[in-house]
Amino acid sequence: MHKSKSGRYMLLGLQRTSVLRSVYIALITCWTSLVLACVIIVIYPIPGTYLWITLSSILSSSLTAPVLGPVGGAISGFLFGLAAPYVNPSIALPAWTFLPPTLAALTSGLYLFNRWKEATLILVSQMVIWFAHPFAFYQLMPIVSWEYWLALALIVIPPIRNRIIESISLRNPRTLTPALWSLAWVSRIGGDVITGNNLAIWIFGWTYDMYFYWAPMTLYYAIVDSLNCLAGAIIGTAVLLALKRSGLRILAVDFHPALKKEIRPPSLNENPSK
């Protein structure tokens, strides 16, 4: 009898795992398709190039990590990066199109799920690559890196990091929007932008002859990147709170480790005085 029950429980566990895996694959597919469809909606240009930032950047920077987590997000980012140039060529780099969205999703996913050391390693490696190029120190070019330093600070400073992770995992309505803005900044700047910038100077040669579109445009990028993250945070807040109220538990953030630390009421058999 005991073996029969054990076998039944094992079978139910395998079935549940199979269902969860199927749901997760379906979620990755649906989210990737949604973000991919949004590349046809352009928002603002990248001066000096043919490239445009689209609605997909706004959605993915704030929502990919909570929806899919680090692994699913990286898979989605990789697939998106391969397919997006065929949907809208104006967002595609000349090569390596899959790399910026993949690292953006991976970095923000690791950060949200408190794998901050891995996220820091990715960002610091990118910064080392950036500063290894002489163009990074040309005239006023050092000011370009201020966005990278802010992303790094959001990751490594414990009180800020813990507050952001707690706000998003618990979906606190009062602090969710600024927390999602911070997550979007880590994703967009610490993953997408710095990767694209490294490709630009090391692979594509967009350096000294395009200097006017780098340091002199710092204020422009400060404004548009901040508004990009703000729009993503506002949309993300509405989406995450709506799904929380619906009671659906299908997102990666619904299974965040921080949710397991909630205080449980004492058992009736326990002595409250202990």
Secondary structure, DSSP 8 states (H G I E B T S, - for coil): -HHHHHHHHHHHHHHHHHHHHHHHHHHHHHHHHHHHHGGGSEEEE-TTSS-EEEHHHHHHHHHHHHHHHHHHHHHHHHHHHHHHHHH-GGG--SS-TTHHHHHHHHHHHHHHTT-HHHHHHHHHHHHHHHHTSGGGGSTTGGGGGHHHHHHHHHHH-HHHHHHHHHHHHHT-TTTHHHHHHHHHHHHIIIIIIHHHHHHHHHTS--SGGGGGGSGGGHHHHHHHHHHHHHHHHHHHHHHHHHHHHHT---SGGGG-GGGGG------TTS-TT-
